[in-house]
Amino acid sequence: MTAQNGKYADFETLREQAVALRREGLSLRQIRDRLKIFNNEILSRLVRGEPPPEWTKRPNAKDDLRAKARELRLRGLTYDQIELELGCSKSSISLWVRDLPKPPRRTREDASAIARRGWEATLKRREQERQETKRRATESIGTMSDRELFLLGVGLYWAEGSKSKPHNPQERLSFINSDPHMIRVFLAWLDLLGVGKDRLRYHVHIHETANTASAEHFWAEIAGIAPSRLGKTAIKKHNPKTNRKNVGEDYHGCLNVRVLQSADLYRRVEGWWCGIVGAALSSDQEKRT
């Protein structure tokens, strides 16, 4: 039945129709459109006392958390413990369980256990955040051009490689590091410069207390060479007074990669580095002016 002459038809008749539609499973919007009643107050009065159909009830995202919170409270957990378990705020927990009996007062040991679990949860969250940050940073690099590898290699060498000193004026390329990735990048850089593998010499440097044979196989694999290509391993004498941290199965010492007949290349690397410094400072100066 529709509105007539600007007024609604008999209320009771409309209510009968609205209730019938409600019981058929229609929503308020559907009843409104069916009866052409666009006054929300009147529409609510027409279906008053009739429960809405199940399909119109929006699930509450916190219903499951509320049920779990009540279950934990009945098991004797405190607000702090429930907060750690579910990650909810104490204000929400209080609303959900305030009608339930309070658990016995916790002991000092209980408080310590809660604090320890809280700290463990914090460390776990920080580690997840750390790994996610590293993942996004890794993905942001993408591919690397030859020029980018070239500039990176120059900076890497000038930071970690051997350099000519007034007291030791040797002009040759020699790079030593304990990080396998640094060694791989350095070798990729040498390959980009056209340095043949026949000009490279490899030597492992390791403490005498470590597994020398294992370290030699490790570095040979990193460098992509046969173990027989390695030169004599340099053994470092153990100092009992030194509290070394680089011990255990993950300790492989360092690999030294030396380039034969590299005086001219060393001079060019030094020049390239000077060029990088000059370009960086010039760019910075332009931004300031």
Secondary structure, 3 states (H helix, E strand, C coil): CCCECCECCCHHHHHHHHHHHHHCCCCHHHHHHHHCCCCHHHHHHHCCCCCCCHHHCCCCCCHHHHHHHHHHHHCCCCHHHHHHHHCCCHHHHHHHHCCCCCCCCCCHHHHHHHHHHHHHHHHHHHHHHHHHHHHHHHHHHCCCCHHHHHHHHHHHHHHHECCCECCECCCCCEEEECCHHHHHHHHHHHHHCCCCHHHEEEEEEEECCCCHHHHHHHHHHHHCCCHHHECCCEEECCCCCCCCCCCCCCCCCEEEEEECCCHHHHHHHHHHHHHHHHHHHHHHHHHHC
